[in-house]
Amino acid sequence: MKTLKQNKAAMLPTSAARQHQFLQRAGMLSFAALLLGVGTASAQQNHFLHAVAKPTWLDSSTLDKHHAIQVVDIDGDMDKDLFLANGQTESMLFMRNDGTPTNPDLNIQSGRYGLENYPIHSFAFGDMDNDGDQDIVYQKYGVYGSTVDSIVYLANRGTATNPDFSGTAITLFGVTRVSYVYSMSLVDLDNDGDLDLLTHDGYQHLMYYTNNGGTTLGFTSASVPSGLTPYPVNVALAHFAFADMDNDGDQDIWRTYEALSSSPKLAFIENTGNRNSPTYGALQEFPMGIDSIYVGTANRIPLSVSAPFDIDDDGDTDILSYGYFENWTTLFENTKCDTNNTAPIVTQSSNTISTGAGLSSYQWYSVDAQGVRTPVQGATSATFAPTTDGSYTVRAKKTNGCVAYSADFAFVHIGVNSVADANLWNVSPNPVTSELFVQSDLTWLRWEIIDAQGRVIRTIAKPTTNSINVSELPQGIYTLRGQAADGKSAISRFVKK
């Protein structure tokens, strides 16, 4: 599948041709807001520019009138997976992300960790029991007022990396039984450390339940936050998703809805209160550069909004739309961080690598020969002391909320008996085009050339000359490591032009 960046080249056409193509082919589109808190003083600094029709990294071969979408890292591999529910068949579709946090590759899976055994109509994921993995709250579609309309909780009996939903669902105590819940979210709206529940059904009931805390999974019905009102009576279907769009620590809202006599709308509502007491301002339709012509015709129904996530891990919020009737997907990419990101630079001092201080957060990763990044547990500061040689990168979040990765850095331990490179050898020229010269008075057992992924690509045993031909190496940054007969070692980096 193509990468996200390659899909940018396939942006939709502009002007009247774009409108005609989208309205005829896509029909009514619903929106899955893929939302992640971003760091700006104003939500309006976000801007949705790129629109990619049917992104090739998303397997849409079996999409069929799915109306509820949630995005979650279900398998703990640091990227986001996708779940969709079909209200007609009450079946769940699972797309596992086989790509990376920056380049997704979503593929439909036959297994769904046991969720294929449950008739799910609408749902939300969250760590309800605080054990580090993702549980699920859901409702089965049924007759209004019947017991099957209860909103139930299903615990993940597995782990964060190997989920297991084979247990028994239990009814959530304190949650009112209503039919046709089209949208639900688990979100900590009162900033007390547990997940609260917000639901909206087909009868214009907007319900808010605060979590009682503890281990009983009980909820208490509460007043809907100020300014957040149910959709009007003439709205056919409605969905919502939460995200901190302006990085002020509270939860803003995206809403999508369709009035019976007009086209569907995507709207944003900013939380003008605070993280403890939310207050919602005016509804803004088609904000931040989103063009209404993508939404669809008035006689088709929009269904779906997802949970938050950042599709390309650059620190801003992207939006995925889904057309219920045409099974048409469209990505709206937020370009806020495209121009506000500078990759962090990694340097080595002794056996420690580091990057610039003063950033918001850090995470170091090891990088294997295939370029797969694995987070190093506990390596979350500006400096990091690897225990093994290899390639590493750091993911740094800036104070403006944008995220960037450093170039892969080839780390090589300096031995206990090592001294400064200048006292052991002199490696020149640097940069080099063809011949690299090593000047030293020591006897060397071997020289090794290591690439940016930490792989030893050439070994010269007991070198007899003071030069190395590097003309066939691709351009890039390399490490020359030497092991001397007296047990000393030396390293130098060089640039191949």
SETIVO-485629 format. One line per 4 residues: for each residue z, x, y of C-alpha. Coordinates in steps of 0.05 Angstrom, whole numbers, plus 32768, in hexadecimal, padded with zeros to 4 digits. Each point is the difference from the previous one (the first is absolute). Example, Ala and Ser with C-alpha at 12.3 -4.5 7.8 and 13.67 -1.06 7.14 Angstrom:
BEGIN
809C/80F6/7FA6 | 7FF3/801B/8045
% end
This chain:
BEGIN
8000/8000/8000 | 7FF5/8016/8048 | 8039/8017/802A | 801C/7FDA/803B
7FE0/8032/8030 | 7FBC/7FF7/7FDF | 8006/7FB6/800A | 8003/800A/804B
7FB6/8010/7FFE | 7FF4/7FBA/7FE4 | 801D/7FDB/803C | 7FE5/7FBB/800C
7FC6/7FF5/802F | 800E/7FEA/8047 | 7FED/7FC6/802E | 7FDE/7FC0/7FE9
7FE7/801E/7FC0 | 8046/8011/7FEA | 8019/7FBA/8010 | 7FC8/7FDE/7FDA
8009/802D/7FC3 | 804B/7FF6/7FFD | 8002/7FB6/800C | 7FCA/7FF1/7FCD
8015/8030/7FC9 | 804B/8004/8006 | 8012/7FB8/8011 | 8048/7FF5/8012
8027/8041/7FFE | 804A/8004/7FF7 | 8028/803C/8016 | 802B/8030/7FDA
8025/8027/8035 | 800C/8045/7FE4 | 8038/8011/802F | 802B/803D/800C
802D/800D/803C | 7FDE/802F/8031 | 801D/8027/803A | 7FE9/7FE8/8043
8022/7FE2/803C | 7FD2/7FC5/7FFC | 7FE0/7FDC/7FC6 | 7FC1/7FFA/802B
7FF3/804B/7FF8 | 7FE9/7FF0/7FBA | 7FB6/7FF3/7FFD | 7FD6/7FE6/7FC6
7FBB/801E/8006 | 7FE2/800D/7FBB | 7FEB/7FC4/7FD6 | 7FEA/8011/7FB9
7FE3/7FC8/7FD5 | 8014/8000/7FB7 | 801F/8046/8000 | 7FEA/8025/7FC1
8046/801A/7FF1 | 8016/7FB9/7FF0 | 7FE8/7FE2/7FBF | 7FEB/7FB9/8012
7FDB/7FF1/7FBE | 8031/7FCA/7FE8 | 801C/7FE4/8041 | 7FFF/7FB4/7FFA
8022/7FD5/8036 | 8040/8029/8003 | 802A/7FE7/803A | 8040/802A/7FFF
7FFD/804C/8008 | 8038/8033/8000 | 7FFC/804C/8006 | 8035/802B/7FE0
8009/8044/7FE0 | 8011/7FE2/7FBD | 7FFC/8041/7FD8 | 8022/8030/8030
7FC5/802F/8009 | 8002/7FFF/804C | 7FC2/7FD5/8009 | 7FF9/7FB5/8007
7FEA/7FD0/7FC9 | 7FE7/7FB8/8009 | 8015/7FBE/7FDF | 7FDC/7FBE/800A
8012/7FBA/7FE7 | 7FCF/7FC9/7FF0 | 8021/7FBD/8011 | 7FCF/7FD7/7FD5
800B/8026/7FBF | 8045/801B/8014 | 7FEB/8045/7FE7 | 800F/8044/801D
7FCD/8037/800D | 8017/8048/8005 | 7FD8/8039/8020 | 801E/8044/7FF4
7FF2/8036/8034 | 7FE3/803B/7FD9 | 7FF1/8025/8040 | 802F/8021/8032
8028/7FE8/803C | 7FC7/8016/802E | 7FC5/7FEB/7FD4 | 800E/7FC0/7FD8
7FDC/7FED/7FC0 | 8016/7FBA/7FEA | 7FEC/7FEC/7FB9 | 800F/7FC0/7FDA
802F/800A/7FC5 | 8007/7FD5/7FC2 | 804C/8009/7FFD | 802E/7FE9/8037
8044/801B/7FE8 | 8012/7FBD/7FE3 | 7FED/7FD6/803C | 7FC5/7FE4/7FDA
8032/7FD5/7FDA | 8016/7FD7/803D | 7FDC/7FC7/8025 | 8004/801D/8047
7FE6/7FD9/803D | 801E/8027/803A | 802C/803E/7FFE | 801F/803B/8023
8019/8044/7FE8 | 8040/8022/8015 | 803B/8028/7FE5 | 8030/7FC5/7FF9
8035/8023/7FD6 | 7FFF/8043/8024 | 7FEF/8029/7FC2 | 7FC4/8023/801E
7FC7/7FD8/7FE0 | 7FD8/7FC3/8015 | 8016/7FBB/7FE9 | 7FD9/7FBF/800D
8010/7FBC/801D | 7FCD/7FCA/7FF1 | 7FF1/7FB5/7FFC | 7FD9/7FDA/7FCC
7FCF/7FCE/801C | 8016/7FB9/7FEC | 800C/7FB8/8015 | 8025/7FF8/8041
804B/7FFC/7FF6 | 7FFF/8010/7FB6 | 802A/8037/7FE1 | 7FC4/802D/7FF5
7FFD/8009/804B | 803F/802A/8000 | 7FF9/8046/801D | 8016/8030/7FCB
8013/8049/7FF9 | 7FE7/802E/7FCA | 8022/8044/7FFA | 7FDB/803F/7FF1
8022/8018/7FC0 | 7FDA/8042/8000 | 7FFF/8037/8034 | 7FDE/8010/8042
7FC9/8024/7FD9 | 7FFD/7FD5/7FC2 | 800D/7FB7/8012 | 8011/7FCA/7FCD
8000/7FB6/8011 | 800D/7FE6/7FBA | 8042/7FDF/8010 | 8013/7FB9/8012
7FF6/7FE4/8046 | 803C/7FE0/8022 | 8002/7FCE/8039 | 8016/801C/8043
8041/7FDE/8014 | 7FFE/7FDF/8044 | 7FB4/7FFC/8008 | 7FE4/7FBB/800B
7FCE/7FE6/7FCD | 7FBD/7FF0/8022 | 7FB8/7FFC/7FE8 | 7FC3/8026/8014
8020/803F/801B | 7FC3/8025/8017 | 8023/803C/801E | 8042/8023/7FF6
801D/8042/8018 | 803D/8029/7FEE | 8016/8023/803F | 8041/8017/801F
7FFD/7FD7/8040 | 804A/8006/8013 | 8006/804B/7FF2 | 803A/7FFA/7FD0
7FE1/802A/7FC9 | 7FE9/7FC9/7FD1 | 7FC0/7FD8/7FF9 | 7FFC/7FBB/801F
7FCC/7FCB/7FED | 7FCE/7FDB/802C | 7FD2/7FCB/7FE3 | 7FC9/7FD2/801A
7FE5/7FC5/7FD8 | 7FC6/7FCF/8004 | 802C/7FCC/8022 | 800C/802B/803E
8046/8014/7FEA | 8014/8044/8019 | 8040/8014/7FDD | 802D/803C/800D
8037/8016/7FD0 | 8031/8039/800C | 8016/8029/7FC4 | 804A/7FF8/7FF0
8003/8047/7FE6 | 8025/8017/7FC2 | 7FE5/7FF9/7FBA | 7FFB/7FB4/7FFB
7FBB/7FFB/8023 | 8017/7FC5/8029 | 7FE0/7FE9/8041 | 8016/7FD5/803A
7FD0/7FD4/8028 | 7FFE/8017/8048 | 7FDF/7FED/8042 | 7FBA/801C/8006
8000/803A/8032 | 7FF4/7FEC/8048 | 7FB7/7FF7/8013 | 7FE9/7FFD/7FB7
7FEA/7FB9/7FF4 | 7FDC/7FDD/7FC7 | 7FB5/7FFB/8004 | 7FE6/7FC0/8021
7FF6/7FC2/7FD7 | 7FB5/8007/8003 | 8002/8045/7FE0 | 7FE6/7FFD/7FB9
801A/8041/7FE3 | 8027/803A/801D | 8019/8045/7FED | 8029/8036/8020
8014/8049/7FF8 | 8034/802C/8022 | 7FF9/8046/801D | 801E/802A/8036
7FC0/8008/8028 | 8020/8020/803E | 8031/802E/7FDC | 803D/7FE3/8023
8026/7FF3/7FC0 | 7FF6/7FB5/7FFB | 7FD0/7FD4/7FDA | 7FC1/7FE4/8022
7FD4/7FCC/7FDE | 7FB7/7FF6/7FEE | 7FEC/7FB7/7FF3 | 7FBF/7FE3/7FE6
7FF2/7FB6/8001 | 7FCA/7FCB/8004 | 8001/7FC0/8028 | 7FDC/7FC6/7FDF
7FCD/7FFC/8038 | 7FF3/8049/8010 | 7FF5/8045/7FE4 | 8039/8028/7FE3
8027/802F/802C | 8024/8042/7FF9 | 803A/8007/8030 | 8037/8031/8012
8046/7FF0/8018 | 802B/8038/801C | 804B/8002/7FF4 | 801B/8004/8046
8048/7FFF/7FE8 | 801F/8038/7FD6 | 800C/8013/7FB7 | 8040/7FD7/7FFC
7FEA/7FC2/8024 | 7FB4/7FF4/7FFF | 7FDF/7FD7/8037 | 7FB5/7FF3/7FFD
7FD1/7FFD/803C | 7FBD/7FDF/800D | 7FCD/7FFB/7FC9 | 7FC4/802E/800D
7FC0/7FEC/7FDD | 7FCF/8036/7FE9 | 8027/8039/8022 | 7FF4/804B/8003
7FB4/7FFE/7FFC | 7FFA/7FD3/7FC3 | 7FC0/7FD7/8008 | 8005/7FB6/7FEF
7FB8/7FFE/7FE6 | 8018/801F/7FBF | 802E/7FC6/7FEE | 7FD0/7FCB/7FE7
7FE9/7FB8/8007 | 802D/7FC5/800F | 7FF7/7FDA/7FBF | 801D/8034/7FD1
8048/8011/7FF3 | 8021/8043/800E | 8033/8017/7FCD | 8028/8041/7FFD
8028/8032/8026 | 801C/803E/7FDE | 803F/8028/8008 | 8000/803E/802D
7FDC/8040/7FF1 | 7FD6/8037/8020 | 7FBE/8006/7FDB | 7FF1/8048/8012
8046/801C/800D | 7FF3/8014/8048 | 803B/7FDA/801D | 7FDC/7FC4/801E
7FF5/7FB9/7FE6 | 7FC0/7FEA/7FDE | 7FEB/7FB9/7FEE | 7FDD/7FE7/7FC2
7FDF/7FBB/8000 | 7FEF/7FD7/7FC4 | 7FD0/7FC5/7FFC | 801B/7FCB/7FD1
7FBE/7FDE/7FEF | 7FD1/803B/8002 | 8032/8033/7FE5 | 7FEB/802C/803A
802C/803A/8017 | 7FFD/8024/8043 | 8029/803A/801A | 8012/8004/8049
8017/8047/800D | 8030/8010/8037 | 7FE7/803C/8027 | 8040/800D/8027
8011/8040/7FDA | 7FB9/8019/7FF8 | 8004/8024/8043 | 804B/800A/8005
8009/802B/7FC2 | 8001/804B/7FFB | 800C/801F/7FBC | 8041/8028/7FFB
7FF9/804B/7FF5 | 8026/8022/7FC7 | 8018/8048/8003 | 8027/802C/7FCF
803A/802D/800F | 801D/8025/7FC4 | 8005/7FCA/7FCA | 8004/7FC5/802F
7FC8/7FD7/801D | 8007/7FD6/803E | 7FDC/7FD4/8032 | 800E/7FEB/8048
8044/7FE5/8011 | 800F/7FC2/802A | 7FD7/7FCF/7FD6 | 801B/7FBD/7FE9
8000/800D/7FB5 | 7FE5/8030/7FCB | 7FED/7FFE/7FB6 | 7FE7/803D/7FDA
7FD0/7FF8/7FC5 | 7FE8/802E/7FC9 | 7FB5/7FFE/7FF7 | 7FDF/800B/7FBC
7FBC/801B/7FEF | 7FE1/7FBB/8006 | 801E/7FF5/8045 | 8034/7FCE/7FE9
803F/8001/802B | 8044/7FF8/7FE1 | 803C/7FF8/802F | 8036/8035/7FF9
8043/7FDC/7FFA | 802F/8011/8039 | 7FCC/8029/8026 | 8004/7FD6/8040
800D/8033/8038 | 7FD4/802D/8029 | 800D/803B/7FD2 | 7FF9/8004/7FB5
800D/8036/7FCC | 7FD3/7FF4/7FC3 | 801A/8016/7FBD | 7FBB/800E/7FE3
7FBF/801D/8019 | 7FC9/7FCF/800F | 7FE0/7FD5/8035 | 802A/7FD4/802E
7FF5/7FD0/803A | 802E/7FDB/802F | 7FFB/7FB9/8018 | 801B/7FFC/8047
800E/7FC1/8028 | 7FFF/8009/804B | 802B/7FDD/8033 | 7FC4/7FD3/8011
8000/7FE7/7FB8 | 7FC0/8021/7FEB | 7FFE/8027/7FBF | 7FD9/803F/7FED
7FFC/8030/7FC6 | 7FFB/804C/8007 | 7FC9/8027/7FDF | 8014/8016/7FBA
8028/8040/8004 | 7FFE/8034/7FC8 | 8048/8018/7FF6 | 8010/8040/7FDC
8046/801B/7FF5 | 8010/8044/801C | 8025/8028/7FCA | 8047/8019/8006
7FE9/8047/800A | 7FCA/7FEF/8032 | 7FFF/8019/8047 | 7FD3/7FEF/803A
7FB7/8000/7FEF | 7FF1/8036/8034 | 802D/8031/7FDA | 7FDC/7FF4/7FBE
7FB7/7FF8/8012 | 7FCF/7FF0/8036 | 7FCC/7FCB/7FF0 | 7FC2/7FFD/802C
7FD4/7FE7/801E | 801C/7FBB/800C | 7FD8/7FD3/8004 | 7FD2/801F/7FCC
7FB7/7FF3/7FEE | 7FF3/802C/7FC3 | 802D/803C/7FF3 | 804C/7FFE/8004
8023/8044/8004 | 8047/8010/7FE9 | 8020/803F/801B | 8041/8015/7FDD
8024/803C/7FE3 | 801B/7FD8/7FC5 | 7FE5/7FFA/7FB9 | 7FEE/7FB7/7FF2
8004/7FDE/7FBC | 7FD6/7FC4/8017 | 7FE4/7FDB/803B | 7FF8/7FB4/8000
7FD7/7FD3/802E | 801E/7FBB/8007 | 7FDC/7FC4/801F | 801D/7FCA/802D
8014/7FD6/7FC3 | 802C/8038/7FE6 | 7FD0/8012/7FC7 | 7FF5/8049/7FED
7FB4/8004/8003 | 7FF8/804B/7FF5 | 802B/8037/7FE1 | 7FF1/804A/8008
8029/8028/7FCD | 8013/8047/8013 | 7FCF/8004/803A | 7FDC/8043/8005
7FE0/7FF6/8044 | 801C/7FEA/8043 | 7FCF/7FC7/800B | 7FF3/7FBA/7FE6
7FBD/7FDD/8005 | 800E/7FB9/8019 | 7FB9/7FEE/8016 | 7FF9/7FC9/7FCC
8041/7FDC/8014 | 7FF6/7FBE/8025 | 8019/7FFF/8048 | 804A/7FF3/8005
8046/801D/8000 | 8015/802C/7FC5 | 803D/8028/7FEC | 7FFD/8047/7FE4
803D/800F/7FD5 | 800E/8046/7FE4 | 8031/8019/7FCC | 8011/804A/8006
8015/802E/7FC7 | 8045/800A/801E | 800E/7FB6/7FFD | 7FF1/7FF1/8049
7FD1/7FC8/8014 | 7FD9/7FEF/803D | 7FD9/7FC5/801B | 7FCD/7FF8/8038
7FD6/7FC6/8014 | 7FB8/8007/8015 | 7FC9/7FD4/801A | 7FBC/8001/7FDE
7FC9/7FF1/8032
% end
